[in-house]
Amino acid sequence: MTLPSSTTIQNLSRSLLIAGYFPGGQLGTLIRKMRFEAYAETGQQIIFNRKNTAPTPAPYNAGGTLTAAPLETTKTTLTMQRMGAQLEIDIADALTSTDANDQLATQIQALKVEQIRKLLEQICTGSGAVPNINGFAAATDAAFTIGAGNGNVNGAAPTLEDLARLVGLVTASDGFVGAGADCLAGTEKAGRFLFQLMRAANQTVDFRWDADLGAPVMLFMGRPFYIGPFATNETKGTGVNPTSYYAFKLSGPTGLHVGYAPMNGSTDLWGILTYLIADQLGIGKRGAGVLGFYQLVYPELASIARLNGCDLSSQIG
């Protein structure tokens, strides 16, 4: 492992940090809206049943025959993937009581911030091929994927009709409530493109204050649009650097969420275990690491839908 540079050590020893702030530590809006849920199955697995066929009650005449129509399910198994990193600093720097900051604690906190950021990148772009988790694209079933330009397979600029169809594809519900998509997501550029689409159609663009984010979020069809680091170079025919919009359900049992494995000794709400590495053989260094097991959980295939092949090249920036 590589020690922090002498410049960084001097910076942290002489200057107080702004409380809660770490350089480059800001996180995208999407990760702060997703629910984290612990799964304690062995082998870091998440196992649940998806509906295969549903019972089919039907009207019948007096004295008629009732059709046997049981619920049929398919067992679904998702395997969590590990994420983590280690760091080390010189023991002398860690133990210097006159330093303005605890050198090791500062490095650990920055490492945890990066762990969460990399997890967000995996949520947005993970291929599902080990050791990557199932990102949004990998999680979206083909039956819930449409192409921009009313299905144009070569990539096209998305329309408001495309986005309305996207919202309508999400049909997961929790019993009799919470049906359908409750939010959308895409890149920052995709958000600006959607804003311009609504303005061009003379639609009022509504915003809602989000207390979790401490910022306003744009609404489409009454649903908030969240920003994440989604891919901007998808392979989609002749489209220019196409990307995707996603509509999905976050709330309730059928909502998308992040599953994580409980780690012994950790109560971290992000599922992160922080551990210390003692000085070995008197080499004068102290280390630490972070570790977590994660997977994106989509309880129903109808919990998420994708509008792909979105050519946003007409949008500046």
C-alpha positions as CSV (number, residue, x, y, z in Angstrom):
1,M,0.0,0.0,0.0
2,T,1.0,3.6,-0.6
3,L,1.3,6.1,2.2
4,P,-0.4,9.6,1.9
5,S,1.9,12.1,0.3
6,S,3.9,14.5,2.6
7,T,1.8,17.3,1.2
8,T,-1.5,15.7,2.3
9,I,0.0,14.8,5.7
10,Q,1.0,18.5,6.2
11,N,-2.4,19.7,5.0
12,L,-4.2,17.6,7.5
13,S,-1.9,18.4,10.4
14,R,-2.1,22.1,10.0
15,S,-5.7,22.8,8.7
16,L,-9.0,22.0,10.3
17,L,-11.5,20.2,8.1
18,I,-15.0,21.6,7.5
19,A,-17.1,19.2,9.6
20,G,-18.7,16.6,7.4
21,Y,-16.9,17.6,4.3
22,F,-14.2,15.6,2.5
23,P,-12.7,16.6,-0.8
24,G,-14.7,15.1,-3.6
25,G,-17.0,13.5,-1.1
26,Q,-20.4,14.7,-2.4
27,L,-22.7,11.9,-3.3
28,G,-25.3,11.6,-6.2
29,T,-28.9,12.1,-5.3
30,L,-30.0,8.6,-6.2
31,I,-27.9,6.7,-3.5
32,R,-29.4,8.9,-0.8
33,K,-33.0,7.8,-1.8
34,M,-32.4,4.1,-1.9
35,R,-33.3,1.8,1.0
36,F,-30.5,-0.4,2.4
37,E,-31.7,-3.7,3.8
38,A,-29.7,-6.4,5.6
39,Y,-30.0,-10.0,4.4
40,A,-28.5,-12.6,6.7
41,E,-28.7,-15.7,4.4
42,T,-25.6,-17.9,4.3
43,G,-23.2,-17.5,1.4
44,Q,-24.1,-13.8,1.0
45,Q,-27.2,-14.7,-0.9
46,I,-30.6,-13.0,-1.2
47,I,-33.4,-15.6,-1.8
48,F,-37.0,-14.8,-2.5
49,N,-40.0,-15.9,-4.5
50,R,-41.3,-14.1,-7.6
51,K,-44.8,-14.7,-8.9
52,N,-44.8,-16.9,-11.9
53,T,-48.6,-17.3,-12.5
54,A,-51.3,-15.8,-10.4
55,P,-54.6,-17.3,-9.3
56,T,-57.4,-16.4,-11.8
57,P,-60.7,-16.0,-10.1
58,A,-63.6,-15.7,-12.6
59,P,-67.3,-15.3,-12.7
60,Y,-69.3,-18.5,-12.8
61,N,-73.0,-19.6,-12.9
62,A,-74.9,-21.2,-10.0
63,G,-73.9,-24.8,-9.9
64,G,-71.0,-24.2,-12.2
65,T,-67.4,-25.5,-11.8
66,L,-64.7,-23.5,-10.1
67,T,-61.4,-23.7,-11.9
68,A,-58.4,-24.6,-9.8
69,A,-55.9,-21.8,-10.2
70,P,-53.1,-21.8,-7.6
71,L,-50.3,-19.3,-7.3
72,E,-47.1,-20.5,-8.8
73,T,-43.7,-19.0,-7.9
74,T,-40.2,-19.0,-9.1
75,K,-37.3,-19.0,-6.6
76,T,-34.9,-16.1,-7.3
77,T,-31.4,-16.1,-5.9
78,L,-29.2,-13.0,-6.0
79,T,-25.6,-13.3,-4.9
80,M,-24.0,-10.3,-3.2
81,Q,-20.6,-9.1,-4.4
82,R,-17.9,-7.7,-2.2
83,M,-16.4,-4.2,-2.3
84,G,-13.6,-2.7,-0.3
85,A,-10.2,-1.1,0.0
86,Q,-7.4,-0.6,2.4
87,L,-5.1,2.2,3.4
88,E,-2.1,2.9,5.6
89,I,-0.4,5.8,7.3
90,D,2.8,6.2,9.3
91,I,2.2,5.5,13.0
92,A,4.1,8.7,13.9
93,D,1.6,10.8,11.9
94,A,-1.3,8.9,13.5
95,L,-0.1,9.5,17.0
96,T,0.8,13.2,16.8
97,S,-1.5,14.8,19.3
98,T,-0.8,18.4,18.1
99,D,-2.3,17.7,14.6
100,A,-5.5,19.5,13.9
101,N,-7.1,16.2,12.6
102,D,-6.8,12.6,13.4
103,Q,-4.9,11.4,10.4
104,L,-6.1,7.8,10.4
105,A,-9.8,8.7,11.2
106,T,-9.8,11.3,8.4
107,Q,-8.4,8.7,5.9
108,I,-11.0,6.1,7.0
109,Q,-13.9,8.5,6.7
110,A,-12.8,9.5,3.2
111,L,-12.5,5.8,2.3
112,K,-16.1,5.2,3.4
113,V,-17.3,8.1,1.3
114,E,-15.5,6.5,-1.8
115,Q,-17.0,3.1,-0.9
116,I,-20.5,4.6,-1.1
117,R,-19.7,6.5,-4.3
118,K,-18.3,3.3,-6.0
119,L,-21.4,1.5,-4.9
120,L,-23.6,4.1,-6.6
121,E,-21.5,3.6,-9.8
122,Q,-22.2,-0.1,-9.5
123,I,-25.9,0.4,-9.0
124,C,-26.0,2.6,-12.1
125,T,-23.7,0.6,-14.4
126,G,-22.8,-2.8,-12.9
127,S,-22.9,-5.5,-15.5
128,G,-23.8,-8.4,-13.2
129,A,-20.7,-10.3,-14.3
130,V,-18.7,-11.3,-11.1
131,P,-17.5,-9.3,-9.2
132,N,-19.9,-6.6,-10.4
133,I,-23.4,-6.3,-9.0
134,N,-26.5,-6.1,-11.1
135,G,-26.8,-2.5,-12.1
136,F,-30.0,-0.9,-13.5
137,A,-29.4,-2.1,-17.0
138,A,-28.6,-5.7,-16.0
139,A,-31.6,-5.7,-13.7
140,T,-34.1,-4.6,-16.3
141,D,-35.9,-7.4,-18.1
142,A,-36.3,-7.2,-21.9
143,A,-40.0,-7.2,-21.6
144,F,-39.7,-3.9,-19.7
145,T,-37.3,-2.2,-22.1
146,I,-38.3,0.2,-24.9
147,G,-36.2,2.2,-27.4
148,A,-36.2,6.0,-27.7
149,G,-38.0,7.5,-30.7
150,N,-41.0,5.1,-30.2
151,G,-38.9,2.0,-30.3
152,N,-36.3,3.1,-32.8
153,V,-33.6,0.5,-32.6
154,N,-30.9,2.8,-33.9
155,G,-31.0,5.3,-31.2
156,A,-32.9,8.6,-31.3
157,A,-33.8,11.6,-29.2
158,P,-36.3,10.6,-26.6
159,T,-39.8,12.2,-26.6
160,L,-42.3,13.0,-23.9
161,E,-44.4,10.1,-25.2
162,D,-41.4,7.8,-24.8
163,L,-41.0,8.8,-21.2
164,A,-44.7,8.5,-20.5
165,R,-44.7,5.0,-21.9
166,L,-41.7,4.2,-19.7
167,V,-43.5,5.3,-16.6
168,G,-46.5,3.1,-17.6
169,L,-44.3,0.0,-17.9
170,V,-43.7,-0.2,-14.2
171,T,-46.6,-2.1,-12.7
172,A,-45.3,-3.6,-9.5
173,S,-47.5,-3.0,-6.5
174,D,-47.8,-3.8,-2.8
175,G,-51.2,-5.4,-2.6
176,F,-53.8,-2.7,-3.4
177,V,-51.5,0.2,-2.9
178,G,-48.3,1.7,-4.2
179,A,-48.8,0.7,-7.8
180,G,-46.3,1.6,-10.5
181,A,-43.3,3.8,-10.8
182,D,-42.7,6.4,-8.1
183,C,-39.6,8.0,-9.6
184,L,-37.3,8.2,-12.6
185,A,-33.5,8.5,-12.9
186,G,-30.8,9.3,-15.4
187,T,-27.7,11.3,-15.9
188,E,-27.4,15.0,-15.2
189,K,-27.6,15.7,-18.9
190,A,-30.7,13.5,-19.2
191,G,-32.3,15.7,-16.6
192,R,-31.6,18.8,-18.5
193,F,-32.8,17.2,-21.7
194,L,-36.1,16.3,-19.9
195,F,-36.4,19.9,-18.6
196,Q,-36.1,21.2,-22.2
197,L,-38.6,18.7,-23.5
198,M,-41.2,19.9,-21.1
199,R,-40.4,23.5,-21.7
200,A,-40.7,23.0,-25.5
201,A,-44.1,21.4,-25.0
202,N,-45.3,24.4,-23.0
203,Q,-45.6,22.2,-19.9
204,T,-45.1,23.7,-16.4
205,V,-41.9,22.2,-15.0
206,D,-42.6,21.5,-11.3
207,F,-40.0,21.0,-8.6
208,R,-40.4,19.7,-5.1
209,W,-38.2,20.2,-2.1
210,D,-36.7,17.0,-0.9
211,A,-35.7,17.0,2.8
212,D,-33.4,14.0,2.4
213,L,-31.4,15.8,-0.2
214,G,-31.7,19.3,1.1
215,A,-32.4,20.4,-2.5
216,P,-35.3,20.6,-5.0
217,V,-35.9,17.8,-7.4
218,M,-37.6,18.1,-10.8
219,L,-40.9,16.2,-11.3
220,F,-42.2,14.4,-14.4
221,M,-45.8,13.2,-14.3
222,G,-45.6,14.0,-10.6
223,R,-42.6,11.7,-10.0
224,P,-39.2,13.0,-9.0
225,F,-36.2,12.6,-11.3
226,Y,-33.0,11.6,-9.6
227,I,-29.4,11.9,-10.9
228,G,-26.8,9.1,-11.1
229,P,-23.6,8.2,-13.0
230,F,-25.3,6.1,-15.6
231,A,-23.5,5.0,-18.8
232,T,-23.3,7.6,-21.6
233,N,-21.8,5.4,-24.3
234,E,-24.2,2.5,-24.6
235,T,-24.1,0.4,-27.8
236,K,-27.3,1.3,-29.6
237,G,-27.0,1.4,-33.4
238,T,-26.1,4.8,-34.8
239,G,-27.1,6.9,-31.9
240,V,-24.5,9.4,-30.6
241,N,-23.3,8.3,-27.1
242,P,-26.7,7.0,-26.2
243,T,-27.8,6.7,-22.6
244,S,-30.9,5.4,-20.8
245,Y,-33.8,6.8,-18.6
246,Y,-35.2,4.5,-15.9
247,A,-38.5,4.4,-14.2
248,F,-38.8,2.3,-11.1
249,K,-40.5,1.8,-7.8
250,L,-38.5,2.6,-4.6
251,S,-41.1,2.4,-1.9
252,G,-42.7,-0.7,-0.3
253,P,-41.8,-4.4,-0.4
254,T,-41.6,-4.5,-4.2
255,G,-39.4,-1.4,-4.4
256,L,-35.8,-1.5,-5.6
257,H,-33.3,-1.4,-2.7
258,V,-29.8,-2.3,-1.9
259,G,-29.3,-5.6,-0.1
260,Y,-26.2,-6.0,2.1
261,A,-24.7,-8.8,4.3
262,P,-24.5,-8.0,8.0
263,M,-20.9,-7.7,9.0
264,N,-19.8,-8.9,12.5
265,G,-19.2,-5.9,14.7
266,S,-20.7,-3.3,12.3
267,T,-23.9,-1.3,12.8
268,D,-23.2,1.0,9.8
269,L,-26.4,1.9,7.9
270,W,-24.6,1.6,4.6
271,G,-23.5,-2.0,5.4
272,I,-19.8,-1.0,5.7
273,L,-17.4,-2.8,8.1
274,T,-14.4,-0.7,9.1
275,Y,-11.4,-2.6,10.5
276,L,-8.0,-1.6,11.7
277,I,-4.7,-3.2,10.7
278,A,-2.1,-3.2,13.4
279,D,1.6,-2.4,13.0
280,Q,3.3,-5.5,11.7
281,L,6.9,-6.5,12.5
282,G,7.7,-3.0,13.7
283,I,7.5,-1.3,10.3
284,G,6.0,1.8,11.8
285,K,2.7,1.8,9.8
286,R,-0.9,1.6,10.8
287,G,-3.7,0.6,8.4
288,A,-7.4,0.3,8.0
289,G,-9.9,-1.0,5.5
290,V,-13.5,-1.0,4.6
291,L,-15.6,-4.0,3.4
292,G,-19.1,-4.6,2.3
293,F,-21.2,-7.2,0.4
294,Y,-23.9,-5.7,-1.8
295,Q,-26.5,-6.5,-4.5
296,L,-29.3,-4.5,-6.1
297,V,-32.6,-6.2,-5.2
298,Y,-35.6,-5.9,-7.6
299,P,-38.4,-8.0,-6.1
300,E,-40.5,-8.0,-9.2
301,L,-39.4,-7.7,-12.9
302,A,-42.1,-5.1,-13.2
303,S,-40.3,-3.0,-10.5
304,I,-38.1,-1.3,-13.1
305,A,-38.3,-0.3,-16.7
306,R,-35.7,1.2,-19.2
307,L,-35.9,3.6,-22.1
308,N,-32.6,3.0,-23.9
309,G,-30.9,4.4,-27.1
310,C,-31.5,8.0,-26.0
311,D,-29.4,10.3,-28.2
312,L,-29.0,13.5,-26.2
313,S,-26.4,15.1,-28.6
314,S,-28.7,18.0,-29.3
315,Q,-28.3,19.0,-25.6
316,I,-25.2,21.2,-25.1
317,G,-22.8,19.9,-22.5
